[in-house]
Amino acid sequence: MTENRLLDHLPATELRRLLAEGVQVPLHGGEPLAAQDAPVRALLFPMQGFVSLGAPTDNHARLQVGMVGREGVLNAQLLLGVARSPVSVLVLESGRAWGLSAASLRRQLPGSPALRRLLLRYLQVQLRLSATAAGCLHCHTVQSRLARWLLMGQDRAAGDGFAVTQEGLARLLGVRRVGITVAASALQLAGLIRYHRGWVAVSDRAGLEAAACNCYAQDRANYRLGMGFAPDAAAGRA
């Protein structure tokens, strides 16, 4: 097992060939992996840790439009011959990824139909997730969006919790910090999360899912149906 769900769904023969050409890449928290429209040179399959996909806004804040962890891959657009990143990429939790260069991808694709199929499916899933994120930004309250974001992070975290600051959450969700403070306090008072000095953990999973907007459940369903994986694979955690 590679710890990445896309790789783990490849036939053993294809996986062995890919692993023979790839390298492990460290992911350091706070590290920018790509800028929007910057050249990218490799597929990155996270095995531990997770990243935020962002887009700039008029006030130069970095608004999150997606998140990728063990359930996905970065730079799948290379399959289409697009060598520039459509989003900026920032590591939120340290970990490691398995990397395959664009040149290796081109060599491997003729003999790797399963990889091509997985990447195409994942690109479709990403389009659906981006559409959901756009609607969520305009239609749902800060508290329900924060609950959704925390569930997404917990799904991809290596342990029981992960590091994130209120200031960072405010930037990622595109709201004022005071809005995050009020929303996080309400979730903590309800016993749904534990938050202290930049560290957050989910205390009541079912309660937090009930507090989140329906975009969270929709994302899980879109991933499951789009990739054709078992239900528990939808968020990256079995």
NUBALUM-177094 format. One line per 10 residues: for each residue x, z, y negated of C-alpha. Coordinates in nm, 4 decimals, padded with zeros to 6 digits. Example, Ala and Ser with C-alpha at 12.3 -4.5 7.8 and 13.67 -1.06 7.14 Angstrom:
BEGIN
01.2300/00.7800/00.4500 ~ 01.3670/00.7140/00.1060 .
***
This chain:
BEGIN
00.0000/00.0000/00.0000 ~ 00.1304/-00.0911/-00.3468 ~ -00.1046/00.1435/-00.5413 ~ -00.2429/-00.1551/-00.7336 ~ -00.5864/-00.2658/-00.6152 ~ -00.5383/-00.6352/-00.6813 ~ -00.2135/-00.6486/-00.4861 ~ -00.3619/-00.4383/-00.2067 ~ -00.6348/-00.7010/-00.1587 ~ -00.3841/-00.9787/-00.0930 .
-00.3160/-01.0948/00.2642 ~ -00.0018/-00.9324/00.4042 ~ 00.1941/-01.2590/00.4145 ~ 00.1224/-01.3417/00.0494 ~ 00.1967/-00.9870/-00.0587 ~ 00.5357/-00.9846/00.1142 ~ 00.6368/-01.3072/-00.0602 ~ 00.5308/-01.1757/-00.3991 ~ 00.7012/-00.8406/-00.3590 ~ 01.0226/-01.0172/-00.2612 .
01.0323/-01.1862/-00.6038 ~ 00.9031/-00.9001/-00.8174 ~ 01.0613/-00.5958/-00.9794 ~ 00.9374/-00.2515/-01.0751 ~ 00.8912/-00.1985/-01.4487 ~ 00.8731/00.1490/-01.6082 ~ 00.5859/00.2225/-01.8456 ~ 00.6645/00.4762/-02.1189 ~ 00.3852/00.6519/-02.3065 ~ 00.3525/00.5235/-02.6632 .
00.5520/00.2085/-02.5847 ~ 00.4116/-00.1223/-02.7184 ~ 00.4287/-00.3806/-02.4397 ~ 00.3006/-00.6790/-02.6362 ~ 00.1791/-00.7777/-02.9798 ~ -00.1182/-01.0053/-03.0303 ~ -00.0096/-01.3720/-03.0094 ~ 00.3423/-01.2721/-02.9002 ~ 00.5022/-01.4516/-02.6019 ~ 00.4699/-01.2839/-02.2605 .
00.6922/-01.3633/-01.9645 ~ 00.5504/-01.1802/-01.6643 ~ 00.2442/-01.0523/-01.4842 ~ 00.2390/-00.6721/-01.4789 ~ 00.0407/-00.4914/-01.2100 ~ 00.0184/-00.1200/-01.3065 ~ 00.0693/00.1150/-01.0120 ~ 00.0722/00.4363/-01.2117 ~ -00.0230/00.5068/-01.5719 ~ -00.2483/00.2933/-01.7903 .
-00.2473/00.0893/-02.1091 ~ -00.4781/00.0146/-02.3997 ~ -00.5660/-00.3390/-02.5062 ~ -00.6129/-00.3596/-02.8800 ~ -00.6966/-00.5922/-03.1651 ~ -00.6110/-00.5514/-03.5357 ~ -00.8855/-00.5021/-03.7938 ~ -00.8981/-00.5622/-04.1678 ~ -00.7545/-00.2194/-04.2466 ~ -00.4706/-00.2756/-03.9966 .
-00.5969/-00.0100/-03.7564 ~ -00.5603/-00.0879/-03.3873 ~ -00.9074/-00.0970/-03.2309 ~ -00.9218/-00.0694/-02.8519 ~ -01.1006/-00.3531/-02.6749 ~ -01.0040/-00.2676/-02.3171 ~ -00.8017/-00.0522/-02.0803 ~ -00.5984/-00.1482/-01.7738 ~ -00.4617/00.0689/-01.4952 ~ -00.4234/00.0414/-01.1201 .
-00.7407/-00.1647/-01.0935 ~ -00.6014/-00.4602/-01.2860 ~ -00.3190/-00.6735/-01.4165 ~ -00.1708/-00.7603/-01.7538 ~ -00.1128/-01.1164/-01.8721 ~ -00.3416/-01.2874/-01.6212 ~ -00.3757/-01.5670/-01.8797 ~ -00.0410/-01.6949/-01.7490 ~ -00.2421/-01.8432/-01.4629 ~ -00.3996/-02.0793/-01.7194 .
-00.0641/-02.1745/-01.8686 ~ -00.1156/-01.9531/-02.1746 ~ 00.2100/-01.7747/-02.2536 ~ 00.0913/-01.5664/-02.5513 ~ -00.0939/-01.2373/-02.5400 ~ -00.4532/-01.2456/-02.6708 ~ -00.4319/-00.8708/-02.7487 ~ -00.1786/-00.6035/-02.8321 ~ -00.0838/-00.3737/-02.5435 ~ 00.0102/-00.0068/-02.5807 .
00.1037/00.2327/-02.2983 ~ -00.1230/00.5390/-02.3082 ~ 00.0040/00.7184/-01.9974 ~ 00.3543/00.6770/-01.8570 ~ 00.3962/00.5269/-01.5132 ~ 00.5256/00.2108/-01.3539 ~ 00.4160/-00.1441/-01.2876 ~ 00.5166/-00.4244/-01.0554 ~ 00.6253/-00.7324/-01.2456 ~ 00.6269/-01.0986/-01.1470 .
00.7880/-01.3437/-01.3885 ~ 00.5964/-01.6483/-01.5087 ~ 00.8483/-01.8707/-01.3325 ~ 00.7975/-01.6848/-01.0032 ~ 00.4214/-01.7081/-01.0482 ~ 00.4443/-02.0863/-01.0806 ~ 00.6514/-02.1049/-00.7639 ~ 00.4212/-01.8762/-00.5681 ~ 00.0805/-02.0155/-00.6643 ~ 00.0813/-02.3258/-00.4383 .
00.1210/-02.1018/-00.1330 ~ -00.0859/-01.8090/-00.2609 ~ -00.4537/-01.9089/-00.2798 ~ -00.5653/-01.5451/-00.2589 ~ -00.3574/-01.4539/-00.5646 ~ -00.5021/-01.7442/-00.7626 ~ -00.8533/-01.6371/-00.6636 ~ -00.7936/-01.2730/-00.7607 ~ -00.6472/-01.3657/-01.0986 ~ -00.9344/-01.6013/-01.1797 .
-01.1870/-01.3368/-01.0840 ~ -01.0056/-01.0776/-01.2914 ~ -01.0037/-01.3073/-01.5952 ~ -01.3805/-01.3423/-01.5604 ~ -01.4198/-00.9665/-01.5289 ~ -01.2101/-00.9150/-01.8435 ~ -01.4391/-01.1487/-02.0366 ~ -01.7406/-00.9443/-01.9266 ~ -01.5692/-00.6168/-02.0156 ~ -01.4747/-00.7490/-02.3603 .
-01.8347/-00.8504/-02.4260 ~ -01.9540/-00.5035/-02.3273 ~ -01.6923/-00.3415/-02.5523 ~ -01.8113/-00.5457/-02.8513 ~ -02.1718/-00.4397/-02.8005 ~ -02.0710/-00.0778/-02.7429 ~ -01.8810/-00.0639/-03.0715 ~ -02.1877/-00.1617/-03.2738 ~ -02.4728/00.0005/-03.0838 ~ -02.3688/00.3422/-02.9520 .
-02.2907/00.6804/-03.1012 ~ -01.9388/00.8193/-03.1356 ~ -02.0111/01.0914/-02.8793 ~ -02.1382/00.8523/-02.6118 ~ -01.8476/00.6135/-02.6758 ~ -01.5995/00.9007/-02.6554 ~ -01.7508/01.0153/-02.3253 ~ -01.7161/00.6609/-02.1914 ~ -01.3532/00.6386/-02.3088 ~ -01.2631/00.9722/-02.1474 .
-01.4164/00.8613/-01.8172 ~ -01.2188/00.5379/-01.8312 ~ -00.8993/00.7311/-01.8943 ~ -00.9658/00.9868/-01.6225 ~ -01.0346/00.7091/-01.3717 ~ -00.6877/00.5725/-01.4328 ~ -00.4932/00.8960/-01.4855 ~ -00.2435/01.0116/-01.2260 ~ -00.3555/01.3777/-01.2337 ~ -00.6463/01.5949/-01.3388 .
-00.6028/01.5140/-01.7054 ~ -00.4013/01.3132/-01.9558 ~ -00.2495/01.3413/-02.3019 ~ -00.4326/01.2041/-02.6035 ~ -00.4670/01.3238/-02.9623 ~ -00.7789/01.3242/-03.1762 ~ -00.5981/01.1073/-03.4289 ~ -00.5126/00.8571/-03.1545 ~ -00.8704/00.8552/-03.0278 ~ -00.9994/00.7947/-03.3788 .
-00.7748/00.4889/-03.4143 ~ -00.8632/00.3508/-03.0717 ~ -01.2379/00.3952/-03.1222 ~ -01.2339/00.2819/-03.4848 ~ -01.3918/00.5953/-03.6322 ~ -01.2888/00.8787/-03.8645 ~ -01.1003/01.1679/-03.7108 ~ -01.3734/01.4122/-03.8104 ~ -01.6157/01.2127/-03.5950 ~ -01.3891/01.2580/-03.2926 .
-01.3518/01.6299/-03.3687 ~ -01.7275/01.6808/-03.3768 ~ -01.7917/01.4709/-03.0661 ~ -01.5104/01.6300/-02.8615 ~ -01.6224/01.9790/-02.9628 ~ -01.9774/01.9029/-02.8491 ~ -01.8567/01.7747/-02.5124 ~ -01.6355/02.0807/-02.4673 ~ -01.9103/02.3253/-02.5654 ~ -02.1351/02.1575/-02.3086 .
-01.8696/02.2277/-02.0429 ~ -01.8055/01.8582/-01.9758 ~ -01.4374/01.8473/-02.0765 ~ -01.1439/02.0795/-02.1433 ~ -00.9424/01.9881/-02.4506 ~ -00.6410/02.1791/-02.5800 ~ -00.3390/02.0729/-02.7842 ~ -00.3627/01.7036/-02.7084 ~ -00.4454/01.7414/-02.3392 ~ -00.7895/01.6550/-02.2001 .
-00.9412/01.6915/-01.8534 ~ -01.2902/01.6255/-01.7202 ~ -01.4676/01.9449/-01.6076 ~ -01.8104/01.8055/-01.5201 ~ -01.7897/01.4445/-01.4037 ~ -02.1631/01.3940/-01.3532 ~ -02.2432/01.5541/-01.6863 ~ -01.9915/01.3383/-01.8711 ~ -02.1307/01.0243/-01.7085 ~ -02.4773/01.1288/-01.8258 .
-02.3416/01.1797/-02.1791 ~ -02.1671/00.8407/-02.1836 ~ -02.3371/00.5212/-02.2924 ~ -02.4536/00.2903/-02.0133 ~ -02.1540/00.0647/-02.0821 ~ -01.9455/00.2793/-01.8470 ~ -02.1720/00.2174/-01.5482 ~ -02.2057/-00.1466/-01.6502 ~ -01.8270/-00.1893/-01.6552 ~ -01.7979/-00.0437/-01.3060 .
-02.0697/-00.2738/-01.1762 ~ -01.9165/-00.5786/-01.3448 ~ -01.5779/-00.5032/-01.1902 ~ -01.7215/-00.4439/-00.8444 ~ -01.9350/-00.7577/-00.8437 ~ -01.6755/-00.9758/-01.0147 ~ -01.3890/-00.8790/-00.7857 ~ -01.5957/-00.8390/-00.4690 ~ -01.4359/-00.4994/-00.3963 ~ -01.5948/-00.1930/-00.2409 .
-01.7934/00.0252/-00.4886 ~ -01.5324/00.3019/-00.5117 ~ -01.2691/00.0551/-00.6285 ~ -01.4559/-00.0207/-00.9501 ~ -01.2610/00.2072/-01.1817 ~ -00.9244/00.2140/-01.0141 ~ -00.9644/00.5450/-00.8320 ~ -01.0872/00.5642/-00.4695 .
***
